[in-house]
Amino acid sequence: MAKTTQELLTALGVKAKNESICTGREWVTSLGTETVEVFTPVTGEKLGEAIYASDSEYEHVVKKAQEAAAHWKTVPAPLRGDIVRQYGIKLRQRKNDLGKLVSLEMGKSYQEGLGEVQEMIDICDFAVGLSRQLYGLTMHSERPEHRMYEQWHPVGLVGVISAFNFPVAVWAWNSMIATVCGDVTIWKPSEKTPLTAVACHNLLQEVIIENDLPEGLFNLVIGDYKIGEAMAKDKRVPLISATGSTRMGRRVSQVVGARLGTSLLELGGNNAMIISEKANFENALVAAVFGAVGTAGQRCTSTRRVLIQESVFEDFKKKMVNAYGQLRIGDPLDENNHVGPLIDKAAVASFENAVKAVEDQGGRVLTGGEVLTGKGYESGCYVRPCIAEACNHFEIVQEETFAPIVYLIPFKTIDEAIIMQNDVKQGLSSAIFTDSLQEAERFLSAAGSDCGIANVNIGTSGAEIGGAFGGEKETGGGRESGSDAWKVYMRRQTNTINYGKGLPLAQGIKFDL
């Protein structure tokens, strides 16, 4: 029997009014006076409230985190991995409930909500394996009877600032990897989606208590931009991982850089999919539509531009417009629907502005672009996804609109398409659909896509956790999740050991006394 909204919240330990901070073992009675009300964009129903942390509460969290870090770095990495393994089990047990809460609070489809929790489970599995593979290197010394090697140590405290569109997965990417690396985390979730963060920490609390772990290992601080600013300025937090807009990332980078800290930035995307005349058009169509409308266009990897070779432009355009006519828009918990709501009315206004701007700048709306009203759309957050014909140089096309609007742009040659693909400020994800080996390899070469992610015959969205995730240019240059992204959460140390009886100097230098 399906749970009601209240039953779901109760099952995940989310209260009508939630405390502002958690240091792992317990929620601390809040001193803050400011609260945020959380409404689901699905129906407009109020889900609950969260209290914003005060300055003194933030200070309490950092001190607890420092105490935990001093202990946690001494725990063997495989034992740290076992804690992550246990959390992965909790997520498996509560996957359906947590996935549904993600869908309710953020507005993405229930299937995407489940997929986000599965990402958390997957990164737990990855981190457990990683806990036995934090490899260094050995190097040959130029000096006799010397040995050189490098090893990796925890950085200490890691601040995680996450965005509303992936309210739990991106935190897990950071936190689970940081945990096996020997770090402790302080998480500031988006103020638009704090309840999923509360639910995640309630599950963590079970693991922490069952294993008698200290306070401060996993920390949650609910607040607005002021908490993020405090973390960015705090010299006690050597690494800040921030996901969000380019504007936000630029500010974080400046503040963290001023104190010579490290920032891991995952910022905006303006992702293009190239459709060659040699493509499998059936697959390309599915990828283009899902890439543009999945999560209602609110993924950093959403497809924003579809570059189509002139010889097939009109035909592919018709196919896309026809496919959009079949989209079902509505309650994301209804698995028959394809597209749910935007996060809030501010996002709707941004969508409307983009639709108007593309027409003002010389483009043409082919379908969609309206705000939906009436039964089922009472929250005011539903829109009809938009396809517009445009030019790559249009100002609105050069910017990222976090909503379901995609621009169709013709090109003559693959080289021209690659130039257009790269001719934006962002550099996150990219894709080409072609059955030509030469075109695919050209796209993947050093002269091809300048993005951190470059795909062949799959879309721009839907990255797997095994690869490092991130992008270049105004996307920030950060890498999270798989591959060797773990290294950013640790500090490298080079060691040289002299096991001989003399003291030869490097570079053959002589220094006789």
C-alpha positions as CSV (number, residue, x, y, z in Angstrom):
1,M,0.0,0.0,0.0
2,A,1.4,3.4,-1.0
3,K,2.4,5.7,1.8
4,T,0.8,9.1,2.1
5,T,3.1,12.1,2.1
6,Q,3.0,12.4,5.8
7,E,3.6,8.7,6.3
8,L,6.6,9.0,4.0
9,L,8.1,11.9,5.9
10,T,7.5,10.1,9.2
11,A,9.2,6.9,7.9
12,L,12.3,8.9,7.0
13,G,12.3,10.8,10.3
14,V,11.5,14.2,8.7
15,K,9.6,16.4,11.1
16,A,7.2,19.3,10.5
17,K,10.0,21.5,11.8
18,N,13.5,20.2,11.4
19,E,16.6,21.3,13.4
20,S,19.4,23.2,11.7
21,I,22.4,21.0,12.4
22,C,23.3,17.4,12.9
23,T,26.8,16.2,14.0
24,G,26.2,12.6,13.3
25,R,25.0,11.1,16.5
26,E,22.3,13.6,17.3
27,W,20.3,16.6,16.1
28,V,21.2,19.7,18.1
29,T,18.3,21.9,19.3
30,S,18.4,24.9,17.1
31,L,19.2,28.4,18.3
32,G,18.4,30.0,14.9
33,T,15.3,32.1,14.5
34,E,15.0,32.1,10.7
35,T,13.2,29.2,9.0
36,V,12.6,28.1,5.5
37,E,9.3,26.6,4.4
38,V,9.6,23.7,1.9
39,F,6.8,23.2,-0.6
40,T,6.7,20.5,-3.2
41,P,6.6,21.8,-6.7
42,V,4.4,18.8,-7.6
43,T,1.2,20.1,-5.9
44,G,2.3,23.2,-4.0
45,E,1.7,21.3,-0.7
46,K,3.9,22.3,2.3
47,L,6.2,19.4,3.2
48,G,7.7,21.0,6.3
49,E,10.1,23.6,7.6
50,A,13.8,23.7,8.4
51,I,15.6,26.1,10.8
52,Y,18.6,28.0,9.5
53,A,21.8,27.5,11.5
54,S,23.1,30.4,13.6
55,D,26.7,31.5,13.6
56,S,27.3,29.8,16.9
57,E,25.8,26.5,15.6
58,Y,28.1,26.6,12.6
59,E,31.1,27.1,15.0
60,H,29.8,24.1,17.1
61,V,29.8,21.9,14.0
62,V,33.3,22.8,12.9
63,K,34.7,22.1,16.3
64,K,33.0,18.7,16.4
65,A,34.3,18.0,12.9
66,Q,37.9,18.9,13.9
67,E,37.7,16.5,16.9
68,A,36.3,13.7,14.7
69,A,39.0,14.3,12.0
70,A,41.8,13.9,14.5
71,H,40.5,10.4,15.2
72,W,39.2,9.4,11.8
73,K,42.5,9.8,10.0
74,T,44.0,7.2,12.3
75,V,41.4,4.6,11.4
76,P,42.6,2.1,8.7
77,A,41.1,2.9,5.3
78,P,39.4,-0.6,4.9
79,L,37.6,0.0,8.3
80,R,36.5,3.4,7.1
81,G,35.2,1.7,4.0
82,D,33.1,-0.7,6.1
83,I,31.2,2.2,7.5
84,V,30.4,3.3,4.0
85,R,29.4,-0.2,3.1
86,Q,26.9,-0.2,6.0
87,Y,25.4,3.1,4.8
88,G,25.0,1.6,1.4
89,I,22.9,-1.2,2.9
90,K,20.7,1.4,4.7
91,L,20.2,3.1,1.3
92,R,19.2,-0.1,-0.3
93,Q,16.6,-0.8,2.4
94,R,15.1,2.7,2.1
95,K,15.6,3.3,-1.6
96,N,11.9,3.5,-2.5
97,D,11.1,6.0,0.3
98,L,14.1,8.2,-0.2
99,G,13.6,8.2,-4.0
100,K,10.0,9.2,-3.6
101,L,11.0,12.1,-1.2
102,V,13.6,13.3,-3.8
103,S,10.8,13.3,-6.4
104,L,8.4,15.2,-4.0
105,E,10.9,17.8,-2.8
106,M,12.7,18.4,-6.1
107,G,10.1,17.5,-8.7
108,K,12.0,15.0,-10.8
109,S,10.2,11.8,-11.9
110,Y,10.0,8.9,-9.4
111,Q,12.2,6.8,-11.7
112,E,14.8,9.5,-11.7
113,G,14.5,9.8,-7.9
114,L,15.1,6.1,-7.6
115,G,18.0,6.5,-10.0
116,E,19.5,9.2,-7.8
117,V,19.4,7.0,-4.8
118,Q,20.9,4.2,-6.8
119,E,23.8,6.6,-7.6
120,M,24.3,6.9,-3.9
121,I,24.4,3.1,-3.5
122,D,26.8,2.8,-6.4
123,I,29.2,5.4,-5.1
124,C,29.1,3.6,-1.7
125,D,30.1,0.4,-3.5
126,F,32.8,2.2,-5.4
127,A,34.2,3.8,-2.2
128,V,34.3,0.5,-0.4
129,G,36.5,-0.9,-3.1
130,L,38.6,2.2,-3.2
131,S,39.3,1.9,0.5
132,R,41.8,-0.8,-0.3
133,Q,43.2,1.0,-3.4
134,L,44.5,4.4,-2.2
135,Y,47.7,3.7,-4.1
136,G,50.9,5.8,-4.1
137,L,54.0,5.3,-6.2
138,T,57.6,4.3,-5.7
139,M,60.4,6.1,-7.5
140,H,64.1,5.2,-8.1
141,S,66.4,7.6,-6.3
142,E,69.5,9.0,-7.9
143,R,71.3,8.5,-4.6
144,P,72.6,5.1,-3.5
145,E,70.9,3.3,-0.6
146,H,67.9,5.7,-0.8
147,R,64.3,4.9,-1.4
148,M,61.6,7.3,-2.6
149,Y,57.9,6.9,-2.6
150,E,54.7,9.0,-2.3
151,Q,51.7,8.5,-0.1
152,W,48.4,10.1,0.4
153,H,47.0,11.5,3.6
154,P,43.5,13.0,4.5
155,V,43.1,16.7,4.0
156,G,40.9,16.9,7.1
157,L,37.6,18.8,6.8
158,V,35.7,18.9,3.5
159,G,32.9,21.3,3.0
160,V,30.2,20.2,0.5
161,I,27.8,22.8,-1.0
162,S,25.2,21.0,-3.1
163,A,22.5,22.1,-5.5
164,F,18.7,21.4,-5.6
165,N,18.7,19.4,-8.8
166,F,20.6,16.4,-7.4
167,P,19.8,17.0,-3.7
168,V,21.4,13.8,-2.4
169,A,23.6,12.1,-5.1
170,V,26.2,14.8,-5.4
171,W,26.7,15.0,-1.6
172,A,27.2,11.2,-1.6
173,W,29.8,11.5,-4.4
174,N,31.8,13.8,-2.2
175,S,31.1,12.4,1.2
176,M,31.5,8.7,0.7
177,I,34.8,9.2,-1.2
178,A,36.0,11.7,1.4
179,T,35.1,9.3,4.2
180,V,37.2,6.4,2.9
181,C,40.0,8.9,2.3
182,G,40.0,9.7,6.1
183,D,38.2,13.1,5.9
184,V,35.1,14.3,7.7
185,T,32.4,16.3,5.8
186,I,30.3,19.3,6.5
187,W,27.3,19.5,4.2
188,K,25.3,22.6,3.3
189,P,22.4,21.3,1.2
190,S,20.4,23.7,-1.1
191,E,17.9,25.7,0.9
192,K,15.4,24.5,-1.7
193,T,15.8,20.9,-0.8
194,P,16.8,20.5,2.9
195,L,14.4,17.7,3.8
196,T,16.1,15.0,1.7
197,A,19.3,16.0,3.5
198,V,17.6,15.5,6.8
199,A,16.5,12.0,5.7
200,C,20.0,11.1,4.6
201,H,21.5,12.1,7.9
202,N,18.8,10.2,9.8
203,L,20.0,7.0,8.0
204,L,23.6,7.9,8.7
205,Q,22.7,8.4,12.4
206,E,21.7,4.7,12.6
207,V,25.1,3.6,11.2
208,I,27.0,6.0,13.5
209,I,25.2,4.8,16.6
210,E,25.4,1.1,15.7
211,N,29.2,1.4,15.3
212,D,29.7,3.8,18.3
213,L,31.4,6.4,16.1
214,P,32.2,9.8,17.4
215,E,30.2,13.0,16.7
216,G,31.4,15.1,13.9
217,L,32.2,12.5,11.3
218,F,29.3,13.5,9.1
219,N,27.8,16.9,9.6
220,L,24.8,18.7,8.2
221,V,24.3,22.5,8.4
222,I,21.0,23.9,7.0
223,G,21.2,27.5,5.9
224,D,21.3,30.0,3.0
225,Y,24.2,31.5,1.2
226,K,25.6,32.9,4.4
227,I,26.6,29.4,5.6
228,G,28.3,28.7,2.3
229,E,30.1,32.0,2.6
230,A,31.3,31.1,6.1
231,M,32.6,27.7,4.9
232,A,34.4,29.3,2.0
233,K,36.2,31.7,4.3
234,D,37.0,29.2,7.0
235,K,40.7,28.2,7.0
236,R,39.8,25.2,9.0
237,V,38.1,23.7,6.0
238,P,40.9,23.2,3.5
239,L,38.6,21.8,0.7
240,I,35.3,23.2,-0.5
241,S,33.3,21.2,-3.1
242,A,30.6,23.4,-4.5
243,T,28.0,22.5,-7.1
244,G,25.8,25.2,-8.6
245,S,25.8,28.2,-11.0
246,T,28.9,29.7,-12.5
247,R,28.2,32.9,-10.6
248,M,28.2,31.0,-7.3
249,G,31.3,29.1,-8.3
250,R,33.2,32.2,-9.2
251,R,32.5,33.6,-5.7
252,V,33.5,30.4,-4.0
253,S,36.7,30.2,-6.0
254,Q,37.6,33.8,-5.2
255,V,37.0,33.4,-1.4
256,V,38.6,30.0,-1.1
257,G,41.5,31.1,-3.3
258,A,42.2,34.2,-1.2
259,R,43.1,31.9,1.7
260,L,44.9,29.5,-0.5
261,G,42.4,26.8,0.1
262,T,41.3,24.2,-2.6
263,S,38.0,24.4,-4.3
264,L,36.3,21.6,-6.3
265,L,33.8,23.3,-8.6
266,E,31.0,21.6,-10.6
267,L,29.2,24.5,-12.3
268,G,27.1,25.2,-15.4
269,G,26.8,23.4,-18.6
270,N,25.7,24.4,-22.1
271,N,25.8,20.9,-23.6
272,A,25.6,20.2,-27.3
273,M,24.7,17.0,-29.1
274,I,26.0,16.7,-32.7
275,I,23.7,14.7,-35.1
276,S,25.7,13.6,-38.1
277,E,24.0,12.6,-41.4
278,K,25.6,9.2,-40.6
279,A,23.9,8.8,-37.3
280,N,21.4,6.2,-36.1
281,F,18.5,8.6,-36.0
282,E,16.3,6.4,-33.8
283,N,18.8,6.4,-31.0
284,A,19.7,10.0,-31.5
285,L,16.1,11.1,-31.2
286,V,15.6,9.2,-27.9
287,A,18.9,10.7,-26.5
288,A,18.1,14.2,-27.6
289,V,14.6,14.2,-26.1
290,F,15.5,12.7,-22.8
291,G,18.6,14.9,-22.6
292,A,16.5,18.0,-23.1
293,V,13.4,17.2,-20.9
294,G,14.8,14.8,-18.3
295,T,14.5,16.3,-14.8
296,A,12.6,19.1,-16.7
297,G,15.8,20.3,-18.1
298,Q,17.3,20.9,-14.7
299,R,20.5,18.8,-15.0
300,C,23.9,20.4,-15.5
301,T,24.3,17.8,-18.2
302,S,21.0,18.5,-19.9
303,T,21.1,18.9,-23.7
304,R,20.8,22.6,-24.4
305,R,21.8,22.6,-28.1
306,V,21.2,20.0,-30.8
307,L,23.5,20.6,-33.8
308,I,22.1,18.8,-36.8
309,Q,23.8,18.3,-40.2
310,E,22.1,20.4,-42.9
311,S,21.3,17.3,-45.1
312,V,19.1,15.8,-42.3
313,F,18.1,19.0,-40.4
314,E,14.5,19.3,-41.6
315,D,13.8,15.6,-41.2
316,F,15.3,15.4,-37.7
317,K,13.5,18.6,-36.6
318,K,10.2,17.1,-37.6
319,K,11.0,14.0,-35.6
320,M,11.8,16.0,-32.5
321,V,8.7,18.2,-32.7
322,N,6.6,15.1,-33.2
323,A,8.2,13.4,-30.2
324,Y,7.6,16.5,-28.0
325,G,3.9,16.2,-28.9
326,Q,3.8,12.8,-27.3
327,L,5.3,14.0,-23.9
328,R,3.1,13.5,-20.9
329,I,3.5,16.3,-18.4
330,G,2.3,16.0,-14.8
331,D,2.7,14.5,-11.4
332,P,6.3,13.0,-11.4
333,L,5.1,10.2,-9.0
334,D,2.9,8.9,-11.8
335,E,5.2,6.7,-13.8
336,N,3.1,7.3,-17.0
337,N,4.4,10.9,-17.1
338,H,7.6,12.0,-18.8
339,V,8.1,15.5,-17.4
340,G,7.4,16.9,-13.9
341,P,7.5,20.5,-12.6
342,L,10.3,23.0,-12.4
343,I,11.7,23.5,-8.9
344,D,9.8,26.8,-8.3
345,K,8.1,29.8,-9.9
346,A,11.5,31.6,-10.2
347,A,12.6,28.8,-12.5
348,V,9.4,29.1,-14.5
349,A,10.0,32.9,-15.0
350,S,13.5,32.1,-16.2
351,F,12.0,29.6,-18.7
352,E,9.5,32.2,-20.0
353,N,12.3,34.8,-20.3
354,A,14.4,32.4,-22.4
355,V,11.5,31.6,-24.7
356,K,10.9,35.4,-25.3
357,A,14.6,36.1,-25.7
358,V,15.2,33.5,-28.4
359,E,12.3,35.0,-30.4
360,D,13.5,38.6,-29.8
361,Q,17.0,37.6,-31.0
362,G,15.8,36.1,-34.3
363,G,15.0,32.5,-33.4
364,R,11.7,30.6,-33.9
365,V,9.8,28.6,-31.4
366,L,8.7,25.3,-33.0
367,T,6.7,23.9,-30.1
368,G,6.1,24.4,-26.4
369,G,7.1,27.3,-24.3
370,E,3.9,27.8,-22.4
371,V,3.2,27.7,-18.6
372,L,0.6,25.1,-17.9
373,T,-2.5,25.8,-15.7
374,G,-5.6,24.0,-14.6
375,K,-6.2,20.7,-12.9
376,G,-3.0,19.0,-12.0
377,Y,-0.9,22.1,-12.5
378,E,-2.0,24.1,-9.4
379,S,1.5,24.6,-8.1
380,G,2.3,26.9,-11.1
381,C,5.6,25.1,-11.7
382,Y,4.7,23.1,-14.8
383,V,5.7,24.2,-18.3
384,R,5.5,22.7,-21.8
385,P,9.1,21.8,-22.9
386,C,10.2,24.1,-25.8
387,I,12.1,23.5,-29.0
388,A,13.4,26.6,-30.8
389,E,15.3,27.0,-34.0
390,A,18.3,29.3,-33.4
391,C,21.8,30.3,-34.1
392,N,24.7,29.3,-32.0
393,H,25.9,33.0,-31.5
394,F,22.5,34.2,-30.0
395,E,23.1,35.6,-26.6
396,I,20.4,33.4,-25.0
397,V,21.9,30.3,-26.7
398,Q,25.3,31.2,-25.2
399,E,23.8,31.1,-21.7
400,E,22.6,28.2,-19.7
401,T,18.8,28.3,-18.9
402,F,18.0,25.7,-16.2
403,A,14.7,24.6,-17.8
404,P,13.5,22.4,-20.7
405,I,14.3,24.6,-23.7
406,V,16.5,23.2,-26.4
407,Y,17.9,25.0,-29.5
408,L,18.2,23.3,-32.9
409,I,21.1,24.6,-35.0
410,P,22.2,23.4,-38.5
411,F,25.8,22.8,-39.6
412,K,27.5,21.8,-42.8
413,T,30.6,19.8,-41.7
414,I,31.6,17.9,-38.6
415,D,34.6,20.3,-38.2
416,E,32.1,23.2,-38.2
417,A,29.9,21.4,-35.7
418,I,32.8,20.9,-33.3
419,I,33.7,24.6,-33.5
420,M,30.1,25.5,-32.6
421,Q,30.0,22.9,-29.9
422,N,33.1,24.4,-28.3
423,D,32.1,28.1,-28.9
424,V,30.4,28.6,-25.5
425,K,31.8,29.6,-22.1
426,Q,30.9,26.3,-20.5
427,G,32.6,22.9,-21.0
428,L,30.8,20.1,-19.2
429,S,29.2,17.5,-21.4
430,S,29.1,16.8,-25.1
431,A,28.0,14.1,-27.5
432,I,28.0,13.1,-31.1
433,F,25.8,10.6,-32.9
434,T,27.5,9.0,-35.9
435,D,28.3,5.6,-37.3
436,S,31.5,6.9,-38.8
437,L,34.6,5.9,-37.0
438,Q,36.5,8.9,-38.5
439,E,33.9,11.4,-37.2
440,A,33.8,9.8,-33.8
441,E,37.5,9.8,-33.4
442,R,37.8,13.4,-34.7
443,F,35.2,14.4,-32.0
444,L,37.2,12.6,-29.2
445,S,40.6,13.9,-30.4
446,A,42.6,16.8,-28.9
447,A,41.1,18.9,-31.8
448,G,37.6,17.8,-30.9
449,S,35.3,18.4,-28.0
450,D,36.8,20.6,-25.2
451,C,34.4,19.3,-22.6
452,G,35.2,17.2,-19.5
453,I,32.7,14.6,-20.9
454,A,32.6,13.6,-24.5
455,N,30.3,10.8,-25.6
456,V,29.7,8.9,-28.8
457,N,26.3,7.5,-29.6
458,I,24.9,8.3,-26.1
459,G,23.4,11.6,-24.9
460,T,25.0,14.3,-22.8
461,S,23.3,13.3,-19.5
462,G,23.4,10.2,-17.4
463,A,27.0,9.9,-16.4
464,E,28.1,6.7,-14.6
465,I,29.9,6.9,-11.2
466,G,32.9,4.9,-12.5
467,G,34.3,7.9,-14.5
468,A,35.4,11.2,-13.1
469,F,32.6,13.7,-13.5
470,G,33.3,17.4,-14.3
471,G,34.1,19.9,-16.9
472,E,36.3,22.7,-18.1
473,K,36.2,26.5,-18.7
474,E,33.3,28.1,-16.7
475,T,32.2,24.6,-15.6
476,G,35.0,25.0,-13.0
477,G,37.5,22.3,-13.8
478,G,36.5,20.0,-10.9
479,R,36.3,16.2,-10.9
480,E,34.1,14.1,-8.6
481,S,33.0,10.5,-8.3
482,G,35.1,7.8,-10.0
483,S,38.5,7.2,-11.6
484,D,41.1,9.0,-9.5
485,A,38.9,11.8,-8.4
486,W,39.6,10.6,-4.8
487,K,43.0,12.4,-5.0
488,V,41.4,15.8,-4.5
489,Y,40.3,14.7,-1.0
490,M,43.8,13.8,0.1
491,R,47.2,15.5,0.2
492,R,50.2,14.0,-1.5
493,Q,53.4,13.5,0.4
494,T,56.7,12.5,-1.1
495,N,59.0,10.5,1.1
496,T,62.7,9.8,0.8
497,I,64.4,7.3,3.1
498,N,68.2,7.0,3.5
499,Y,69.0,3.5,4.7
500,G,72.8,3.8,4.2
501,K,75.5,5.1,6.5
502,G,76.5,8.1,4.4
503,L,74.7,11.3,3.3
504,P,75.1,11.7,-0.5
505,L,73.3,14.9,-1.7
506,A,71.0,15.2,-4.7
507,Q,72.3,16.5,-8.0
508,G,75.8,15.4,-7.0
509,I,76.4,18.4,-4.7
510,K,79.4,18.1,-2.5
511,F,79.3,19.7,1.0
512,D,82.2,18.6,3.1
513,L,82.8,19.7,6.7
